[in-house]
Amino acid sequence: MTRFALALAAAWLAAPAAPAADRPAKEPAYRTKAPGYARLAFGPDGKDRVWLVWDGDTLYVDRGGSGDLTDPAAKVAALKPRHDGPRDEGDGYTFEVGDLALGGRTHKGLAVFLTPLKAYNNPSVQSMPTVKAALAKDPKAVAVSLRVEAEVPGLKGNGVGGRAVYLAGPWDLTGVLQFAADPARAPLVRVGGPLEITFNDLPAMRVGRESEFTFVVGTPGDGPGTFAMLGYEGTIPEGAKPVAEITFPAAKPGDPLVKERFEIKGRC
């Protein structure tokens, strides 16, 4: 980890977040039998909380953090499919939510995307253990991804007004981001919290072959797939390059372990 990343992590250490409510304070009459629940937490301490509830072609968003999903402004309709004709189960849903006003700050451009997991038909994706496990549990599993430009104290990005750009889902090292049928089990995506560096995916390392490592900077959440990646453009200086120290097993029993350091120079 670079000195820059260490400094960021230290600067963003905060007090534990306040406990979240088990469910929204007020809910509308849903059209589907099993609406899906998720939450967002904003700020270094994560005290500004937002409920998201997926109800078919409608997404309810607690824009002001009050927990009231019966407010007319909470109801967001899905965009129409790009093709002509009726929607089918392979289309997924796109919700352009827009602004959230929380704790005296305005977060912009929240967009939520729901995609059938089987639609990610790249063999490398379908072979991922987390994806295989989610599809084995539910062949119709729907993955969630989202983007938001957050107003974070002391952090500048290339979003509107210098806001930091965060992206979460559709999966991370812990699993696939999905809405939960039980609000008490709703995944929590943390935006603007303590930063850390982690793998984007786990690389396969083989003796005598090159291996490619991809790292991301962001904030872990609660639940599978909830790691919120920080957009590095305009935020992390190009001169800040992480260093990986890798320990290899000894060639012979009893020999010392082999350690090597690698500077990660490229950016995606």
DRENDRENTOR-200479 format. One record per residue: residue in one letter; x, y, z of N, C-alpha, C in turn. Coordinates in pm, whole numbers. Layout:
N
[node "A"; [X; Y; Z]; [X; Y; Z]; [X; Y; Z]]
...
END
This chain:
268
[node "M"; [85; -119; 0]; [0; 0; 0]; [89; 124; 0]]
[node "T"; [57; 223; -80]; [136; 344; -86]; [116; 430; 38]]
[node "R"; [211; 526; 57]; [193; 620; 168]; [62; 697; 152]]
[node "F"; [28; 729; 26]; [-97; 801; 0]; [-217; 721; 49]]
[node "A"; [-219; 591; 16]; [-333; 508; 56]; [-337; 492; 207]]
[node "L"; [-219; 478; 270]; [-216; 466; 416]; [-270; 593; 481]]
[node "A"; [-234; 707; 424]; [-282; 833; 479]; [-433; 846; 464]]
[node "L"; [-483; 804; 349]; [-627; 807; 329]; [-699; 719; 430]]
[node "A"; [-648; 597; 448]; [-713; 504; 539]; [-715; 561; 681]]
[node "A"; [-602; 622; 723]; [-595; 677; 858]; [-691; 794; 874]]
[node "A"; [-701; 876; 767]; [-786; 994; 776]; [-933; 959; 785]]
[node "W"; [-970; 840; 735]; [-1111; 807; 729]; [-1155; 711; 838]]
[node "L"; [-1068; 680; 932]; [-1111; 600; 1046]; [-1212; 679; 1126]]
[node "A"; [-1324; 617; 1157]; [-1431; 691; 1224]; [-1496; 606; 1330]]
[node "A"; [-1582; 670; 1409]; [-1655; 597; 1512]; [-1752; 499; 1448]]
[node "P"; [-1787; 390; 1517]; [-1881; 293; 1461]; [-2011; 359; 1420]]
[node "A"; [-2067; 312; 1310]; [-2193; 369; 1260]; [-2307; 334; 1353]]
[node "A"; [-2407; 421; 1353]; [-2526; 395; 1434]; [-2600; 275; 1378]]
[node "P"; [-2663; 195; 1464]; [-2735; 78; 1415]; [-2850; 119; 1324]]
[node "A"; [-2875; 38; 1220]; [-2982; 68; 1125]; [-3114; 9; 1174]]
[node "A"; [-3225; 72; 1131]; [-3356; 17; 1162]; [-3376; -114; 1088]]
[node "D"; [-3457; -204; 1145]; [-3480; -334; 1084]; [-3556; -326; 954]]
[node "R"; [-3635; -218; 937]; [-3711; -201; 813]; [-3748; -54; 799]]
[node "P"; [-3789; -12; 680]; [-3828; 129; 663]; [-3941; 167; 759]]
[node "A"; [-3943; 295; 797]; [-4044; 342; 892]; [-4184; 337; 833]]
[node "K"; [-4198; 371; 705]; [-4327; 367; 637]; [-4308; 304; 500]]
[node "E"; [-4397; 210; 465]; [-4386; 142; 337]; [-4518; 148; 261]]
[node "P"; [-4512; 156; 129]; [-4634; 156; 49]; [-4689; 15; 34]]
[node "A"; [-4802; 3; -32]; [-4856; -128; -66]; [-4784; -175; -193]]
[node "Y"; [-4700; -278; -178]; [-4622; -324; -291]; [-4707; -407; -386]]
[node "R"; [-4670; -405; -515]; [-4744; -481; -616]; [-4695; -625; -625]]
[node "T"; [-4566; -647; -597]; [-4513; -783; -603]; [-4526; -849; -467]]
[node "K"; [-4522; -981; -467]; [-4537; -1055; -342]; [-4409; -1053; -258]]
[node "A"; [-4295; -1034; -324]; [-4169; -1040; -251]; [-4078; -925; -294]]
[node "P"; [-4103; -803; -242]; [-4013; -691; -275]; [-3873; -717; -218]]
[node "G"; [-3773; -654; -281]; [-3635; -671; -236]; [-3583; -548; -166]]
[node "Y"; [-3503; -569; -62]; [-3454; -460; 23]; [-3302; -447; 16]]
[node "A"; [-3254; -323; 17]; [-3111; -292; 28]; [-3097; -156; 94]]
[node "R"; [-2975; -124; 139]; [-2953; 3; 208]; [-2823; 66; 159]]
[node "L"; [-2818; 198; 168]; [-2696; 275; 144]; [-2664; 352; 271]]
[node "A"; [-2535; 366; 301]; [-2489; 447; 414]; [-2385; 546; 362]]
[node "F"; [-2401; 673; 397]; [-2313; 778; 348]; [-2234; 842; 462]]
[node "G"; [-2115; 888; 429]; [-2033; 960; 524]; [-1932; 873; 597]]
[node "P"; [-1831; 936; 659]; [-1726; 861; 729]; [-1781; 770; 838]]
[node "D"; [-1889; 811; 906]; [-1945; 729; 1013]; [-2066; 650; 967]]
[node "G"; [-2110; 669; 842]; [-2221; 591; 788]; [-2355; 616; 853]]
[node "K"; [-2371; 732; 917]; [-2496; 755; 990]; [-2611; 799; 899]]
[node "D"; [-2579; 849; 779]; [-2684; 890; 686]; [-2726; 768; 604]]
[node "R"; [-2846; 715; 632]; [-2889; 587; 574]; [-3007; 606; 479]]
[node "V"; [-3007; 526; 375]; [-3112; 530; 273]; [-3161; 388; 246]]
[node "W"; [-3292; 370; 244]; [-3350; 242; 207]; [-3379; 240; 57]]
[node "L"; [-3354; 125; -6]; [-3395; 98; -144]; [-3484; -26; -140]]
[node "V"; [-3600; -18; -205]; [-3689; -134; -211]; [-3729; -155; -358]]
[node "W"; [-3697; -272; -410]; [-3729; -306; -549]; [-3863; -378; -554]]
[node "D"; [-3954; -321; -634]; [-4089; -375; -648]; [-4124; -384; -797]]
[node "G"; [-4070; -486; -864]; [-4094; -502; -1007]; [-4033; -390; -1087]]
[node "D"; [-4115; -316; -1164]; [-4061; -207; -1244]; [-4059; -75; -1168]]
[node "T"; [-4065; -82; -1035]; [-4058; 37; -949]; [-3951; 18; -843]]
[node "L"; [-3876; 124; -819]; [-3780; 125; -710]; [-3820; 237; -614]]
[node "Y"; [-3837; 203; -487]; [-3866; 303; -384]; [-3735; 342; -316]]
[node "V"; [-3711; 472; -310]; [-3584; 524; -256]; [-3613; 627; -149]]
[node "D"; [-3558; 604; -33]; [-3572; 692; 83]; [-3477; 811; 66]]
[node "R"; [-3513; 907; -20]; [-3421; 1012; -63]; [-3367; 1097; 51]]
[node "G"; [-3446; 1119; 155]; [-3403; 1207; 262]; [-3357; 1136; 387]]
[node "G"; [-3358; 1003; 384]; [-3312; 927; 499]; [-3409; 919; 613]]
[node "S"; [-3536; 953; 590]; [-3636; 949; 698]; [-3696; 810; 717]]
[node "G"; [-3679; 723; 619]; [-3741; 591; 625]; [-3881; 587; 570]]
[node "D"; [-3930; 701; 518]; [-4067; 709; 466]; [-4065; 681; 315]]
[node "L"; [-4112; 562; 277]; [-4118; 525; 136]; [-4255; 553; 75]]
[node "T"; [-4345; 613; 154]; [-4476; 648; 100]; [-4477; 788; 38]]
[node "D"; [-4369; 863; 58]; [-4357; 994; -4]; [-4358; 977; -156]]
[node "P"; [-4438; 1056; -229]; [-4442; 1043; -376]; [-4305; 1051; -442]]
[node "A"; [-4212; 1129; -384]; [-4079; 1144; -442]; [-3996; 1017; -429]]
[node "A"; [-4040; 924; -345]; [-3964; 800; -325]; [-3982; 702; -440]]
[node "K"; [-4087; 719; -518]; [-4122; 621; -621]; [-4049; 654; -752]]
[node "V"; [-3968; 558; -800]; [-3891; 576; -923]; [-3929; 465; -1021]]
[node "A"; [-3972; 504; -1140]; [-4010; 405; -1243]; [-3888; 363; -1322]]
[node "A"; [-3886; 238; -1364]; [-3776; 187; -1445]; [-3780; 248; -1584]]
[node "L"; [-3663; 268; -1643]; [-3657; 312; -1781]; [-3709; 200; -1872]]
[node "K"; [-3763; 238; -1986]; [-3813; 139; -2080]; [-3697; 62; -2143]]
[node "P"; [-3719; -65; -2180]; [-3613; -140; -2249]; [-3572; -70; -2378]]
[node "R"; [-3450; -91; -2421]; [-3402; -26; -2542]; [-3466; -83; -2669]]
[node "H"; [-3516; -205; -2661]; [-3578; -265; -2778]; [-3727; -234; -2780]]
[node "D"; [-3788; -248; -2897]; [-3933; -233; -2908]; [-4001; -360; -2856]]
[node "G"; [-4122; -345; -2807]; [-4194; -462; -2761]; [-4196; -471; -2610]]
[node "P"; [-4269; -567; -2557]; [-4283; -581; -2412]; [-4153; -624; -2345]]
[node "R"; [-4141; -589; -2218]; [-4024; -629; -2141]; [-4027; -779; -2117]]
[node "D"; [-3909; -843; -2123]; [-3902; -984; -2087]; [-3803; -1000; -1972]]
[node "E"; [-3794; -1120; -1916]; [-3715; -1141; -1794]; [-3566; -1123; -1818]]
[node "G"; [-3522; -1122; -1943]; [-3381; -1103; -1970]; [-3339; -957; -1979]]
[node "D"; [-3436; -865; -1975]; [-3404; -723; -1994]; [-3338; -660; -1872]]
[node "G"; [-3381; -700; -1754]; [-3334; -631; -1635]; [-3404; -496; -1620]]
[node "Y"; [-3355; -415; -1527]; [-3416; -285; -1499]; [-3308; -181; -1476]]
[node "T"; [-3336; -60; -1521]; [-3249; 55; -1494]; [-3332; 163; -1427]]
[node "F"; [-3285; 209; -1311]; [-3354; 314; -1236]; [-3260; 434; -1222]]
[node "E"; [-3299; 546; -1280]; [-3222; 669; -1263]; [-3286; 749; -1150]]
[node "V"; [-3227; 740; -1034]; [-3286; 798; -913]; [-3259; 947; -903]]
[node "G"; [-3134; 988; -927]; [-3099; 1130; -917]; [-3042; 1166; -782]]
[node "D"; [-3090; 1275; -723]; [-3028; 1331; -603]; [-3082; 1271; -474]]
[node "L"; [-2992; 1269; -373]; [-3028; 1234; -236]; [-2980; 1347; -147]]
[node "A"; [-3065; 1396; -57]; [-3029; 1504; 35]; [-3023; 1446; 175]]
[node "L"; [-2900; 1435; 228]; [-2880; 1368; 356]; [-2780; 1445; 442]]
[node "G"; [-2816; 1472; 565]; [-2722; 1531; 659]; [-2661; 1661; 612]]
[node "G"; [-2736; 1743; 538]; [-2684; 1870; 489]; [-2599; 1858; 365]]
[node "R"; [-2590; 1740; 306]; [-2512; 1719; 183]; [-2603; 1663; 75]]
[node "T"; [-2565; 1689; -50]; [-2641; 1639; -164]; [-2555; 1545; -246]]
[node "H"; [-2601; 1423; -259]; [-2533; 1322; -340]; [-2610; 1311; -472]]
[node "K"; [-2538; 1306; -583]; [-2602; 1319; -713]; [-2588; 1193; -799]]
[node "G"; [-2682; 1184; -894]; [-2670; 1085; -1000]; [-2681; 941; -958]]
[node "L"; [-2754; 911; -851]; [-2769; 771; -814]; [-2844; 697; -924]]
[node "A"; [-2784; 590; -971]; [-2847; 502; -1070]; [-2831; 359; -1022]]
[node "V"; [-2939; 281; -1034]; [-2939; 143; -988]; [-2975; 53; -1107]]
[node "F"; [-2895; -52; -1125]; [-2913; -142; -1239]; [-2936; -285; -1188]]
[node "L"; [-3037; -350; -1240]; [-3066; -489; -1205]; [-3056; -573; -1331]]
[node "T"; [-2971; -676; -1326]; [-2944; -758; -1443]; [-2952; -905; -1407]]
[node "P"; [-3028; -986; -1482]; [-3026; -1130; -1456]; [-2883; -1182; -1460]]
[node "L"; [-2845; -1256; -1358]; [-2707; -1300; -1346]; [-2664; -1387; -1465]]
[node "K"; [-2756; -1463; -1520]; [-2721; -1548; -1633]; [-2694; -1467; -1760]]
[node "A"; [-2734; -1338; -1759]; [-2708; -1252; -1875]; [-2560; -1217; -1888]]
[node "Y"; [-2485; -1230; -1779]; [-2339; -1212; -1786]; [-2281; -1342; -1840]]
[node "N"; [-2285; -1360; -1972]; [-2254; -1489; -2031]; [-2107; -1508; -2066]]
[node "N"; [-2021; -1418; -2017]; [-1878; -1438; -2035]; [-1835; -1561; -1956]]
[node "P"; [-1765; -1657; -2019]; [-1725; -1779; -1947]; [-1645; -1752; -1820]]
[node "S"; [-1562; -1647; -1823]; [-1481; -1618; -1703]; [-1569; -1574; -1587]]
[node "V"; [-1682; -1508; -1618]; [-1776; -1466; -1514]; [-1856; -1586; -1465]]
[node "Q"; [-1908; -1664; -1556]; [-1991; -1779; -1519]; [-1912; -1884; -1442]]
[node "S"; [-1780; -1884; -1456]; [-1698; -1981; -1383]; [-1657; -1932; -1244]]
[node "M"; [-1687; -1807; -1212]; [-1652; -1755; -1080]; [-1730; -1831; -973]]
[node "P"; [-1665; -1877; -866]; [-1735; -1954; -763]; [-1854; -1881; -704]]
[node "T"; [-1842; -1749; -684]; [-1953; -1674; -624]; [-2073; -1669; -718]]
[node "V"; [-2047; -1653; -848]; [-2155; -1649; -946]; [-2220; -1786; -959]]
[node "K"; [-2138; -1891; -964]; [-2191; -2027; -974]; [-2277; -2060; -853]]
[node "A"; [-2234; -2017; -736]; [-2310; -2046; -614]; [-2445; -1974; -616]]
[node "A"; [-2445; -1847; -662]; [-2570; -1771; -666]; [-2669; -1832; -766]]
[node "L"; [-2619; -1875; -881]; [-2706; -1936; -982]; [-2755; -2074; -939]]
[node "A"; [-2670; -2147; -865]; [-2713; -2278; -815]; [-2826; -2262; -714]]
[node "K"; [-2820; -2156; -636]; [-2925; -2129; -537]; [-3053; -2080; -603]]
[node "D"; [-3037; -1997; -708]; [-3153; -1942; -778]; [-3115; -1915; -924]]
[node "P"; [-3158; -2000; -1018]; [-3124; -1980; -1160]; [-3173; -1846; -1215]]
[node "K"; [-3270; -1784; -1148]; [-3322; -1655; -1192]; [-3266; -1540; -1109]]
[node "A"; [-3152; -1561; -1045]; [-3092; -1460; -959]; [-3067; -1331; -1038]]
[node "V"; [-3093; -1218; -972]; [-3073; -1086; -1032]; [-2963; -1014; -956]]
[node "A"; [-2861; -969; -1029]; [-2749; -897; -969]; [-2776; -747; -973]]
[node "V"; [-2728; -677; -871]; [-2749; -534; -857]; [-2615; -462; -873]]
[node "S"; [-2617; -351; -942]; [-2501; -261; -944]; [-2554; -118; -934]]
[node "L"; [-2470; -30; -884]; [-2514; 109; -868]; [-2397; 205; -882]]
[node "R"; [-2431; 329; -912]; [-2333; 436; -926]; [-2389; 560; -859]]
[node "V"; [-2303; 634; -789]; [-2347; 758; -725]; [-2228; 852; -712]]
[node "E"; [-2254; 980; -722]; [-2153; 1084; -702]; [-2178; 1144; -564]]
[node "A"; [-2087; 1114; -472]; [-2110; 1147; -332]; [-2032; 1270; -288]]
[node "E"; [-2098; 1351; -208]; [-2033; 1465; -146]; [-1970; 1417; -16]]
[node "V"; [-1837; 1402; -20]; [-1763; 1345; 93]; [-1665; 1449; 146]]
[node "P"; [-1671; 1484; 274]; [-1581; 1586; 328]; [-1435; 1549; 306]]
[node "G"; [-1358; 1642; 249]; [-1215; 1622; 232]; [-1176; 1534; 115]]
[node "L"; [-1271; 1490; 34]; [-1240; 1401; -77]; [-1298; 1460; -205]]
[node "K"; [-1213; 1478; -306]; [-1256; 1535; -433]; [-1247; 1429; -543]]
[node "G"; [-1341; 1438; -638]; [-1341; 1346; -750]; [-1380; 1416; -877]]
[node "N"; [-1410; 1338; -981]; [-1446; 1399; -1109]; [-1597; 1397; -1132]]
[node "G"; [-1675; 1385; -1025]; [-1820; 1397; -1035]; [-1863; 1542; -1035]]
[node "V"; [-1993; 1564; -1040]; [-2048; 1700; -1042]; [-2003; 1777; -918]]
[node "G"; [-1947; 1896; -937]; [-1904; 1977; -825]; [-1789; 1916; -747]]
[node "G"; [-1710; 1830; -811]; [-1597; 1768; -744]; [-1635; 1651; -655]]
[node "R"; [-1756; 1599; -671]; [-1799; 1485; -590]; [-1721; 1359; -628]]
[node "A"; [-1706; 1270; -530]; [-1637; 1144; -552]; [-1733; 1043; -613]]
[node "V"; [-1686; 969; -711]; [-1768; 871; -781]; [-1748; 733; -717]]
[node "Y"; [-1858; 668; -682]; [-1853; 534; -624]; [-1937; 438; -709]]
[node "L"; [-1887; 315; -720]; [-1957; 209; -791]; [-1958; 84; -706]]
[node "A"; [-2072; 17; -701]; [-2082; -108; -624]; [-2154; -212; -710]]
[node "G"; [-2121; -340; -686]; [-2182; -450; -760]; [-2121; -464; -899]]
[node "P"; [-2163; -560; -978]; [-2261; -663; -941]; [-2206; -774; -850]]
[node "W"; [-2072; -774; -828]; [-2015; -872; -735]; [-1880; -822; -686]]
[node "D"; [-1831; -883; -581]; [-1696; -860; -532]; [-1643; -993; -481]]
[node "L"; [-1535; -989; -405]; [-1474; -1114; -359]; [-1565; -1194; -267]]
[node "T"; [-1662; -1127; -204]; [-1748; -1195; -107]; [-1875; -1253; -168]]
[node "G"; [-1909; -1214; -291]; [-2031; -1268; -351]; [-2098; -1169; -444]]
[node "V"; [-2222; -1201; -479]; [-2302; -1122; -572]; [-2393; -1028; -494]]
[node "L"; [-2401; -903; -536]; [-2489; -806; -472]; [-2632; -831; -519]]
[node "Q"; [-2722; -860; -425]; [-2862; -886; -455]; [-2952; -823; -350]]
[node "F"; [-3073; -786; -390]; [-3171; -741; -293]; [-3213; -859; -206]]
[node "A"; [-3248; -829; -81]; [-3289; -932; 14]; [-3440; -930; 33]]
[node "A"; [-3499; -1048; 46]; [-3644; -1056; 69]; [-3680; -1011; 210]]
[node "D"; [-3586; -1023; 304]; [-3608; -985; 444]; [-3535; -853; 470]]
[node "P"; [-3605; -746; 510]; [-3536; -619; 533]; [-3426; -627; 638]]
[node "A"; [-3441; -717; 735]; [-3338; -731; 837]; [-3208; -786; 779]]
[node "R"; [-3216; -849; 661]; [-3097; -905; 595]; [-3053; -821; 475]]
[node "A"; [-3104; -700; 464]; [-3073; -615; 350]; [-2923; -585; 344]]
[node "P"; [-2861; -601; 227]; [-2720; -565; 214]; [-2702; -415; 233]]
[node "L"; [-2587; -376; 286]; [-2557; -236; 313]; [-2432; -194; 237]]
[node "V"; [-2447; -100; 145]; [-2334; -43; 71]; [-2292; 85; 140]]
[node "R"; [-2166; 94; 178]; [-2114; 211; 250]; [-2040; 302; 151]]
[node "V"; [-2083; 427; 143]; [-2025; 525; 51]; [-1959; 636; 131]]
[node "G"; [-1831; 659; 104]; [-1759; 766; 174]; [-1704; 725; 308]]
[node "G"; [-1695; 595; 334]; [-1640; 546; 460]; [-1490; 521; 451]]
[node "P"; [-1431; 455; 552]; [-1288; 426; 552]; [-1247; 349; 426]]
[node "L"; [-1134; 389; 368]; [-1088; 330; 243]; [-988; 218; 266]]
[node "E"; [-989; 122; 176]; [-889; 17; 178]; [-862; -29; 35]]
[node "I"; [-751; -99; 17]; [-716; -155; -113]; [-738; -305; -108]]
[node "T"; [-799; -359; -212]; [-821; -504; -217]; [-815; -550; -362]]
[node "F"; [-821; -681; -382]; [-824; -736; -516]; [-961; -712; -580]]
[node "N"; [-960; -685; -710]; [-1085; -683; -784]; [-1137; -826; -803]]
[node "D"; [-1046; -918; -826]; [-1077; -1061; -826]; [-950; -1134; -784]]
[node "L"; [-963; -1259; -747]; [-848; -1334; -700]; [-770; -1390; -818]]
[node "P"; [-643; -1352; -833]; [-566; -1400; -948]; [-522; -1545; -929]]
[node "A"; [-508; -1614; -1041]; [-453; -1750; -1040]; [-303; -1740; -1064]]
[node "M"; [-224; -1791; -971]; [-78; -1783; -983]; [-22; -1921; -1011]]
[node "R"; [62; -1929; -1115]; [123; -2055; -1153]; [272; -2037; -1171]]
[node "V"; [347; -2136; -1132]; [493; -2132; -1143]; [533; -2120; -1289]]
[node "G"; [623; -2024; -1317]; [673; -2008; -1452]; [582; -1932; -1546]]
[node "R"; [473; -1876; -1494]; [381; -1800; -1577]; [356; -1662; -1517]]
[node "E"; [328; -1567; -1605]; [294; -1434; -1557]; [153; -1433; -1499]]
[node "S"; [133; -1348; -1399]; [1; -1333; -1339]; [-37; -1186; -1341]]
[node "E"; [-164; -1159; -1360]; [-213; -1022; -1364]; [-294; -993; -1238]]
[node "F"; [-259; -883; -1171]; [-329; -841; -1050]; [-406; -713; -1078]]
[node "T"; [-532; -708; -1035]; [-611; -587; -1047]; [-660; -549; -908]]
[node "F"; [-624; -427; -864]; [-663; -380; -733]; [-767; -269; -745]]
[node "V"; [-848; -255; -643]; [-945; -145; -635]; [-935; -80; -498]]
[node "V"; [-972; 48; -494]; [-977; 123; -369]; [-1124; 152; -338]]
[node "G"; [-1162; 132; -215]; [-1301; 159; -180]; [-1332; 123; -37]]
[node "T"; [-1461; 108; -10]; [-1510; 82; 125]; [-1592; -45; 129]]
[node "P"; [-1558; -142; 214]; [-1640; -263; 225]; [-1772; -232; 294]]
[node "G"; [-1875; -307; 253]; [-2006; -291; 315]; [-2042; -412; 398]]
[node "D"; [-2169; -430; 420]; [-2220; -546; 494]; [-2301; -633; 399]]
[node "G"; [-2252; -753; 373]; [-2321; -844; 284]; [-2243; -868; 156]]
[node "P"; [-2274; -976; 86]; [-2204; -1009; -38]; [-2217; -900; -143]]
[node "G"; [-2108; -873; -213]; [-2109; -781; -325]; [-2119; -634; -291]]
[node "T"; [-2102; -597; -165]; [-2129; -459; -123]; [-2007; -367; -124]]
[node "F"; [-1892; -416; -172]; [-1773; -329; -174]; [-1799; -213; -269]]
[node "A"; [-1785; -88; -220]; [-1807; 32; -299]; [-1673; 84; -349]]
[node "M"; [-1650; 68; -480]; [-1524; 111; -540]; [-1523; 261; -563]]
[node "L"; [-1412; 323; -530]; [-1393; 466; -550]; [-1334; 489; -689]]
[node "G"; [-1398; 575; -770]; [-1341; 611; -899]; [-1214; 691; -877]]
[node "Y"; [-1102; 644; -934]; [-975; 706; -901]; [-946; 831; -983]]
[node "E"; [-1011; 850; -1098]; [-983; 967; -1180]; [-1019; 1094; -1104]]
[node "G"; [-921; 1182; -1091]; [-943; 1307; -1020]; [-938; 1295; -870]]
[node "T"; [-916; 1173; -819]; [-915; 1152; -674]; [-779; 1101; -627]]
[node "I"; [-733; 992; -685]; [-605; 934; -647]; [-499; 981; -747]]
[node "P"; [-393; 1050; -702]; [-290; 1100; -794]; [-228; 987; -876]]
[node "E"; [-194; 1018; -1000]; [-136; 917; -1087]; [-3; 867; -1034]]
[node "G"; [65; 948; -954]; [193; 905; -899]; [181; 809; -783]]
[node "A"; [58; 787; -733]; [38; 694; -621]; [22; 553; -676]]
[node "K"; [123; 471; -656]; [123; 335; -710]; [138; 236; -594]]
[node "P"; [41; 147; -576]; [50; 50; -466]; [163; -49; -487]]
[node "V"; [211; -103; -377]; [317; -203; -381]; [264; -332; -319]]
[node "A"; [280; -441; -391]; [238; -572; -341]; [359; -652; -297]]
[node "E"; [352; -709; -178]; [457; -799; -129]; [399; -940; -126]]
[node "I"; [459; -1029; -203]; [408; -1164; -218]; [508; -1263; -160]]
[node "T"; [457; -1355; -78]; [541; -1458; -19]; [515; -1590; -91]]
[node "F"; [621; -1648; -145]; [612; -1774; -218]; [663; -1889; -131]]
[node "P"; [610; -2009; -149]; [661; -2122; -72]; [806; -2155; -113]]
[node "A"; [878; -2214; -20]; [1017; -2250; -47]; [1025; -2362; -150]]
[node "A"; [1133; -2360; -227]; [1152; -2464; -329]; [1175; -2601; -265]]
[node "K"; [1238; -2602; -148]; [1266; -2727; -78]; [1222; -2716; 67]]
[node "P"; [1178; -2825; 126]; [1142; -2821; 269]; [1259; -2773; 354]]
[node "G"; [1230; -2680; 444]; [1334; -2629; 531]; [1398; -2501; 480]]
[node "D"; [1385; -2473; 352]; [1440; -2349; 297]; [1353; -2231; 338]]
[node "P"; [1410; -2110; 344]; [1330; -1993; 381]; [1227; -1959; 273]]
[node "L"; [1117; -1897; 316]; [1017; -1852; 220]; [1074; -1741; 132]]
[node "V"; [1025; -1732; 12]; [1072; -1632; -83]; [972; -1516; -86]]
[node "K"; [1024; -1395; -64]; [939; -1276; -66]; [983; -1183; -179]]
[node "E"; [886; -1130; -252]; [914; -1036; -360]; [816; -920; -353]]
[node "R"; [865; -802; -393]; [782; -682; -395]; [760; -638; -539]]
[node "F"; [637; -597; -568]; [601; -554; -703]; [528; -421; -696]]
[node "E"; [571; -326; -776]; [501; -199; -784]; [394; -209; -892]]
[node "I"; [269; -175; -859]; [160; -179; -955]; [155; -46; -1027]]
[node "K"; [197; -47; -1154]; [215; 79; -1228]; [98; 112; -1319]]
[node "G"; [29; 12; -1370]; [-76; 37; -1468]; [-210; 72; -1405]]
[node "R"; [-293; 144; -1481]; [-429; 176; -1439]; [-527; 124; -1543]]
[node "C"; [-640; 75; -1496]; [-741; 24; -1589]; [-814; 140; -1657]]
END
